[in-house]
Amino acid sequence: MQEQKSIKEQFRILERNVLLLIILPLPFFAFAYLYTSRPTRTISVPDFPEFLNTLTLALALALLAFQQIGFNKTIREIRRKTAGVEEKFMRYAKAVTRRYYLLMIVGFLCAAGLFLYQNLGFTIAYAINLVLISVYKPSPVRIIRLFGLKGKDKDIIFNINRME
């Protein structure tokens, strides 16, 4: 019972942190998008070399790929080396937090790139980022599926969203 309570508290913290990491770049991208689509005021932006446009977009796309590869590698390690459900969950929470930090960085890169270069590619990269954010949001069902939990471990994780 104590193990389930600890996991439940950690899951609430994980959900809160993920939501914060999702929300942080959103207003910056919204500002950049609105500025590029219908500028009401002109903001003087210094001219940056054009290769930075390509480099920034490539970096954003590379980070999108890197977060997936890194997360999958971490999950394989957790499955192979970790025994207890609480330890698995704690390591999963760290991997998810790392993933969402990378997705937040991609959001900021897309906002900056769109604002500075008005390149539609940054809007597409941000849309991909939003899809990944919504698809990978942590849930008890996803945790159970990722680790193939059964029996008591499955019940512990499944009940972390239930109210007491």
LUMSEMI-949364 format. One line per field, with one value per residue: residue number from 0; residue in three letters; x, y, z of N, C-alpha, C in turn. Coordinates in nm, 2 decimals, m for minus. Each point is the difference from the previous one (the first is absolute). Last residue first. Layout:
! LUMSEMI-949364
k c(NUM,...)
r c(ALA,...)
n.xx c(X,...)
n.yy c(Y,...)
n.zz c(Z,...)
ca.xx c(X,...)
ca.yy c(Y,...)
ca.zz c(Z,...)
c.xx c(X,...)
c.yy c(Y,...)
c.zz c(Z,...)
This chain:
! LUMSEMI-949364
k c(163,162,161,160,159,158,157,156,155,154,153,152,151,150,149,148,147,146,145,144,143,142,141,140,139,138,137,136,135,134,133,132,131,130,129,128,127,126,125,124,123,122,121,120,119,118,117,116,115,114,113,112,111,110,109,108,107,106,105,104,103,102,101,100,99,98,97,96,95,94,93,92,91,90,89,88,87,86,85,84,83,82,81,80,79,78,77,76,75,74,73,72,71,70,69,68,67,66,65,64,63,62,61,60,59,58,57,56,55,54,53,52,51,50,49,48,47,46,45,44,43,42,41,40,39,38,37,36,35,34,33,32,31,30,29,28,27,26,25,24,23,22,21,20,19,18,17,16,15,14,13,12,11,10,9,8,7,6,5,4,3,2,1,0)
r c(GLU,MET,ARG,ASN,ILE,ASN,PHE,ILE,ILE,ASP,LYS,ASP,LYS,GLY,LYS,LEU,GLY,PHE,LEU,ARG,ILE,ILE,ARG,VAL,PRO,SER,PRO,LYS,TYR,VAL,SER,ILE,LEU,VAL,LEU,ASN,ILE,ALA,TYR,ALA,ILE,THR,PHE,GLY,LEU,ASN,GLN,TYR,LEU,PHE,LEU,GLY,ALA,ALA,CYS,LEU,PHE,GLY,VAL,ILE,MET,LEU,LEU,TYR,TYR,ARG,ARG,THR,VAL,ALA,LYS,ALA,TYR,ARG,MET,PHE,LYS,GLU,GLU,VAL,GLY,ALA,THR,LYS,ARG,ARG,ILE,GLU,ARG,ILE,THR,LYS,ASN,PHE,GLY,ILE,GLN,GLN,PHE,ALA,LEU,LEU,ALA,LEU,ALA,LEU,ALA,LEU,THR,LEU,THR,ASN,LEU,PHE,GLU,PRO,PHE,ASP,PRO,VAL,SER,ILE,THR,ARG,THR,PRO,ARG,SER,THR,TYR,LEU,TYR,ALA,PHE,ALA,PHE,PHE,PRO,LEU,PRO,LEU,ILE,ILE,LEU,LEU,LEU,VAL,ASN,ARG,GLU,LEU,ILE,ARG,PHE,GLN,GLU,LYS,ILE,SER,LYS,GLN,GLU,GLN,MET)
n.xx c(m0.89,0.12,0.27,0.36,0.34,m0.06,0.21,0.42,0.01,m0.13,0.31,0.31,m0.15,m0.10,0.28,0.27,0.30,0.20,m0.20,m0.47,m0.16,0.02,m0.34,m0.41,m0.05,0.16,0.26,0.12,0.09,m0.25,m0.03,0.39,0.13,m0.21,0.15,0.39,m0.05,m0.11,0.35,0.25,m0.18,0.07,0.41,0.08,m0.11,0.25,0.17,0.37,0.06,m0.35,m0.04,0.33,m0.04,m0.30,0.13,0.29,m0.19,m0.20,0.29,0.14,m0.28,0.02,0.34,m0.10,m0.27,0.21,0.19,m0.29,m0.12,0.30,m0.01,m0.34,0.06,0.23,m0.24,m0.28,0.19,0.08,m0.36,m0.12,0.39,0.42,0.40,0.29,m0.19,m0.33,0.15,0.24,m0.24,m0.17,0.29,0.05,m0.33,0.00,0.29,m0.13,m0.31,0.14,0.25,m0.22,m0.13,0.35,0.15,m0.23,0.11,0.40,m0.01,m0.15,0.30,0.32,m0.12,0.00,0.41,0.24,m0.04,0.16,m0.17,m0.20,m0.31,m0.45,m0.44,m0.54,m0.53,m0.56,m0.39,0.00,m0.11,0.18,0.39,m0.05,m0.23,0.24,0.30,m0.19,m0.11,0.34,0.13,m0.27,0.05,0.36,m0.05,m0.29,0.10,0.23,m0.25,m0.25,0.23,0.06,m0.35,m0.06,0.28,m0.10,m0.32,0.14,0.21,m0.27,m0.16,0.29,0.04,m0.34,0.02,0.28,m0.17,m0.27)
n.yy c(0.84,m0.02,m0.14,m0.09,m0.34,m0.50,m0.31,m0.18,m0.36,m0.42,m0.26,m0.26,m0.42,m0.31,0.06,0.33,0.22,0.43,0.37,0.04,0.19,0.46,0.25,0.05,0.34,0.48,0.47,0.23,0.02,0.15,0.48,0.24,m0.03,0.28,0.44,0.08,0.05,0.43,0.31,0.00,0.23,0.46,0.15,0.04,0.39,0.49,0.46,0.19,0.12,m0.19,m0.47,m0.24,m0.02,m0.31,m0.45,m0.15,m0.10,m0.42,m0.36,m0.09,m0.25,m0.46,m0.22,m0.08,m0.37,m0.43,m0.10,m0.15,m0.45,m0.31,m0.04,m0.26,m0.47,m0.19,m0.09,m0.38,m0.42,m0.12,m0.17,m0.45,m0.38,m0.19,0.14,m0.02,m0.05,0.33,0.45,0.13,0.11,0.43,0.35,0.07,0.23,0.47,0.23,0.06,0.34,0.44,0.16,0.18,0.44,0.32,0.12,0.34,0.44,0.17,0.15,0.44,0.34,0.08,0.24,0.46,0.22,0.13,0.45,0.44,0.42,0.51,0.29,0.25,0.34,0.07,0.19,m0.06,m0.22,m0.50,m0.51,m0.44,m0.05,0.08,m0.33,m0.37,0.04,m0.01,m0.42,m0.26,0.08,m0.17,m0.47,m0.24,m0.18,m0.39,m0.46,m0.13,m0.03,m0.40,m0.37,m0.02,m0.16,m0.46,m0.24,m0.02,m0.31,m0.44,m0.12,m0.12,m0.44,m0.35,m0.09,m0.26,m0.47,m0.24,m0.10,m0.38)
n.zz c(m0.39,m0.56,m0.46,m0.32,0.05,m0.07,m0.32,0.13,0.30,m0.17,m0.25,0.24,0.18,m0.40,m0.44,m0.42,m0.37,m0.16,m0.26,0.07,0.39,0.02,m0.22,0.21,0.33,m0.16,m0.25,m0.48,m0.49,m0.39,m0.04,m0.13,m0.45,m0.32,m0.03,m0.26,m0.46,m0.15,m0.04,m0.39,m0.36,m0.02,m0.15,m0.47,m0.27,0.04,0.15,0.29,0.48,0.28,0.01,0.24,0.48,0.17,m0.01,0.34,0.42,0.05,0.07,0.43,0.27,m0.03,0.25,0.45,0.09,0.04,0.42,0.33,m0.01,0.19,0.47,0.19,m0.01,0.35,0.39,0.00,0.08,0.44,0.24,m0.07,0.02,m0.19,m0.40,m0.40,m0.47,m0.13,m0.03,m0.38,m0.39,m0.02,m0.14,m0.46,m0.24,0.02,m0.29,m0.45,m0.09,0.01,m0.38,m0.39,0.00,m0.04,m0.43,m0.23,0.10,m0.19,m0.44,m0.08,0.07,m0.34,m0.39,0.04,0.02,m0.39,m0.19,0.28,0.26,0.15,0.35,0.16,0.16,m0.04,m0.09,0.02,m0.06,m0.27,m0.14,m0.08,0.28,0.47,0.25,0.13,0.36,0.43,0.18,0.18,0.44,0.35,0.12,0.26,0.46,0.13,0.06,0.39,0.40,0.07,0.17,0.46,0.27,0.02,0.29,0.45,0.14,0.05,0.40,0.36,m0.01,0.13,0.46,0.20,m0.05,0.29,0.43,0.05)
ca.xx c(m0.02,m0.01,m0.13,m0.09,0.06,m0.08,m0.13,0.02,0.06,m0.10,m0.10,0.06,0.00,m0.03,m0.11,m0.03,m0.06,0.08,0.14,0.03,m0.03,0.10,0.13,m0.01,0.02,m0.12,0.00,m0.03,0.09,0.00,m0.13,m0.03,0.08,m0.05,m0.12,0.04,0.05,m0.12,m0.07,0.08,m0.02,m0.14,0.00,0.05,m0.11,0.01,m0.13,0.01,0.11,0.01,m0.11,0.02,0.10,m0.05,m0.10,0.08,0.07,m0.11,m0.05,0.10,m0.01,m0.11,0.04,0.10,m0.08,m0.07,0.11,0.04,m0.11,0.00,0.12,m0.03,m0.09,0.09,0.09,m0.08,m0.03,0.12,0.03,m0.09,m0.12,m0.09,m0.07,0.08,0.10,m0.05,m0.08,0.09,0.06,m0.11,m0.02,0.12,m0.01,m0.10,0.05,0.11,m0.06,m0.08,0.08,0.05,m0.12,m0.04,0.09,m0.04,m0.13,0.02,0.06,m0.11,m0.09,0.06,0.00,m0.14,m0.06,0.03,m0.10,0.04,0.09,0.01,0.12,0.08,0.13,0.11,0.12,0.12,m0.06,0.07,m0.06,m0.11,0.03,0.08,m0.08,m0.09,0.07,0.04,m0.12,m0.03,0.10,m0.03,m0.12,0.03,0.10,m0.06,m0.08,0.09,0.07,m0.08,m0.02,0.13,0.01,m0.11,0.04,0.11,m0.06,m0.07,0.10,0.05,m0.11,m0.01,0.12,m0.01,m0.10,0.06,0.10,m0.08)
ca.yy c(m0.08,0.09,m0.01,0.11,0.13,0.07,0.03,0.11,0.12,0.06,0.07,0.12,0.10,m0.03,m0.09,m0.04,m0.13,m0.10,0.01,m0.06,m0.14,m0.06,0.00,m0.10,m0.13,m0.05,m0.12,0.04,m0.06,m0.15,m0.06,0.03,m0.08,m0.13,m0.01,0.00,m0.14,m0.09,0.02,m0.07,m0.14,m0.03,0.01,m0.13,m0.09,m0.13,m0.02,m0.03,0.06,0.15,0.06,m0.01,0.10,0.14,0.03,0.01,0.13,0.10,0.00,0.07,0.14,0.05,0.01,0.11,0.12,0.01,0.03,0.14,0.09,m0.01,0.07,0.14,0.04,0.01,0.12,0.12,0.01,0.04,0.14,0.09,0.05,m0.10,0.04,0.01,m0.10,m0.14,m0.02,m0.02,m0.13,m0.09,0.00,m0.07,m0.15,m0.05,0.00,m0.10,m0.13,m0.02,m0.04,m0.14,m0.08,m0.02,m0.10,m0.13,m0.03,m0.03,m0.13,m0.10,0.00,m0.07,m0.14,m0.04,m0.03,m0.13,m0.10,m0.07,m0.11,m0.10,0.00,m0.12,m0.01,m0.01,m0.05,0.09,0.13,0.10,0.13,m0.01,m0.03,0.11,0.12,m0.04,0.00,0.14,0.07,m0.04,0.06,0.14,0.03,0.05,0.10,0.14,0.01,m0.01,0.13,0.11,m0.02,0.04,0.14,0.06,m0.02,0.10,0.13,0.01,0.02,0.13,0.09,0.01,0.07,0.14,0.06,0.01,0.12,0.12)
ca.zz c(0.12,0.12,0.07,m0.04,0.04,0.10,m0.05,m0.10,0.06,0.08,m0.09,m0.05,0.10,0.14,0.03,0.14,0.00,0.09,m0.02,m0.13,0.01,0.08,m0.08,m0.10,0.05,0.06,0.09,0.13,0.10,m0.01,0.04,0.14,0.09,m0.01,0.08,0.15,0.03,m0.01,0.13,0.11,m0.02,0.04,0.15,0.06,0.03,m0.08,m0.06,m0.14,m0.07,0.02,m0.07,m0.15,m0.04,0.02,m0.10,m0.13,0.00,0.00,m0.13,m0.07,0.03,m0.08,m0.14,m0.01,m0.01,m0.13,m0.10,0.03,m0.05,m0.15,m0.05,0.02,m0.10,m0.12,0.02,m0.02,m0.15,m0.06,0.04,m0.07,0.07,0.05,0.12,0.12,0.02,m0.01,0.12,0.11,m0.01,0.03,0.15,0.06,m0.02,0.09,0.14,0.00,m0.02,0.12,0.12,m0.02,0.00,0.14,0.06,m0.05,0.05,0.14,0.00,m0.03,0.11,0.12,m0.03,m0.02,0.13,0.04,m0.04,m0.12,0.03,m0.10,m0.08,0.03,m0.08,0.10,m0.05,0.02,0.02,0.08,m0.02,m0.09,m0.14,m0.06,m0.03,m0.11,m0.12,m0.03,m0.04,m0.14,m0.09,m0.03,m0.07,m0.13,m0.01,m0.01,m0.12,m0.12,0.00,m0.04,m0.14,m0.07,0.01,m0.08,m0.14,m0.02,0.00,m0.12,m0.10,0.02,m0.03,m0.15,m0.05,0.04,m0.09,m0.13,0.01,0.00)
c.xx c(m0.12,m0.02,0.01,m0.13,m0.09,0.06,m0.08,m0.14,0.00,0.05,m0.11,m0.09,0.07,0.00,m0.02,m0.12,m0.04,m0.06,0.08,0.15,0.04,m0.01,0.11,0.13,0.00,0.03,m0.14,m0.01,m0.03,0.08,0.00,m0.13,m0.03,0.08,m0.07,m0.13,0.03,0.04,m0.13,m0.07,0.07,m0.03,m0.14,0.00,0.05,m0.11,m0.01,m0.13,0.00,0.11,0.00,m0.11,0.02,0.10,m0.06,m0.10,0.08,0.06,m0.10,m0.04,0.10,m0.03,m0.12,0.05,0.09,m0.08,m0.06,0.10,0.03,m0.10,0.01,0.12,m0.03,m0.08,0.09,0.09,m0.07,m0.02,0.12,0.03,m0.08,m0.13,m0.10,m0.07,0.06,0.10,m0.06,m0.08,0.09,0.05,m0.10,m0.01,0.12,m0.01,m0.10,0.05,0.10,m0.06,m0.08,0.08,0.03,m0.13,m0.04,0.09,m0.05,m0.13,0.02,0.06,m0.11,m0.10,0.06,0.00,m0.14,m0.05,0.03,m0.11,0.04,0.10,0.01,0.13,0.08,0.13,0.11,0.12,0.10,m0.08,0.07,m0.07,m0.12,0.03,0.08,m0.09,m0.09,0.07,0.04,m0.13,m0.03,0.11,m0.02,m0.13,0.02,0.11,m0.04,m0.07,0.10,0.07,m0.09,m0.02,0.12,0.02,m0.10,0.04,0.11,m0.06,m0.07,0.10,0.05,m0.11,0.00,0.11,m0.02,m0.09,0.06,0.09)
c.yy c(0.05,m0.09,0.09,0.00,0.12,0.14,0.09,0.04,0.12,0.12,0.07,0.08,0.13,0.12,m0.02,m0.09,m0.05,m0.14,m0.11,0.01,m0.06,m0.15,m0.06,m0.01,m0.11,m0.14,m0.03,m0.12,0.05,m0.06,m0.15,m0.07,0.02,m0.10,m0.13,m0.01,m0.01,m0.14,m0.09,0.02,m0.08,m0.15,m0.03,0.00,m0.14,m0.09,m0.12,m0.02,m0.02,0.06,0.15,0.06,m0.01,0.10,0.14,0.04,0.02,0.14,0.11,0.01,0.08,0.15,0.05,0.02,0.13,0.13,0.02,0.04,0.14,0.09,0.00,0.09,0.15,0.04,0.02,0.12,0.14,0.02,0.05,0.14,0.10,0.05,m0.10,0.03,0.00,m0.11,m0.14,m0.03,m0.03,m0.15,m0.10,0.00,m0.07,m0.15,m0.06,m0.01,m0.11,m0.14,m0.03,m0.05,m0.15,m0.08,m0.03,m0.11,m0.14,m0.04,m0.05,m0.14,m0.10,m0.01,m0.08,m0.15,m0.04,m0.04,m0.14,m0.11,m0.07,m0.10,m0.11,0.00,m0.12,m0.01,m0.01,m0.06,0.10,0.13,0.10,0.14,m0.01,m0.03,0.11,0.12,m0.03,0.00,0.14,0.07,m0.04,0.06,0.15,0.05,0.06,0.10,0.15,0.02,0.00,0.14,0.11,m0.01,0.05,0.15,0.07,m0.01,0.11,0.14,0.02,0.04,0.15,0.10,0.02,0.09,0.14,0.06,0.02,0.13)
c.zz c(0.08,0.12,0.13,0.08,m0.04,0.04,0.10,m0.05,m0.09,0.07,0.08,m0.10,m0.05,0.09,0.15,0.00,0.14,0.00,0.07,m0.02,m0.13,0.01,0.08,m0.08,m0.10,0.05,0.05,0.09,0.14,0.11,m0.01,0.04,0.15,0.09,m0.01,0.08,0.15,0.03,0.00,0.13,0.11,m0.01,0.05,0.15,0.06,0.04,m0.09,m0.07,m0.15,m0.08,0.01,m0.08,m0.15,m0.04,0.01,m0.11,m0.13,m0.01,m0.02,m0.15,m0.07,0.03,m0.09,m0.14,0.01,m0.01,m0.14,m0.10,0.02,m0.06,m0.15,m0.04,0.01,m0.12,m0.12,0.02,m0.02,m0.15,m0.06,0.04,m0.08,0.06,0.04,0.13,0.14,0.03,0.00,0.13,0.11,m0.01,0.04,0.15,0.06,m0.02,0.10,0.15,0.02,m0.01,0.12,0.12,m0.01,0.01,0.15,0.06,m0.04,0.07,0.15,0.00,m0.03,0.12,0.12,m0.02,m0.01,0.14,0.04,m0.03,m0.13,0.04,m0.10,m0.08,0.06,m0.08,0.11,m0.06,0.03,0.02,0.10,m0.02,m0.09,m0.14,m0.06,m0.03,m0.12,m0.14,m0.04,m0.05,m0.14,m0.10,m0.02,m0.08,m0.14,m0.02,m0.02,m0.13,m0.12,m0.01,m0.05,m0.15,m0.07,0.00,m0.09,m0.15,m0.03,m0.01,m0.14,m0.10,0.02,m0.04,m0.15,m0.05,0.02,m0.10,m0.14,0.00)
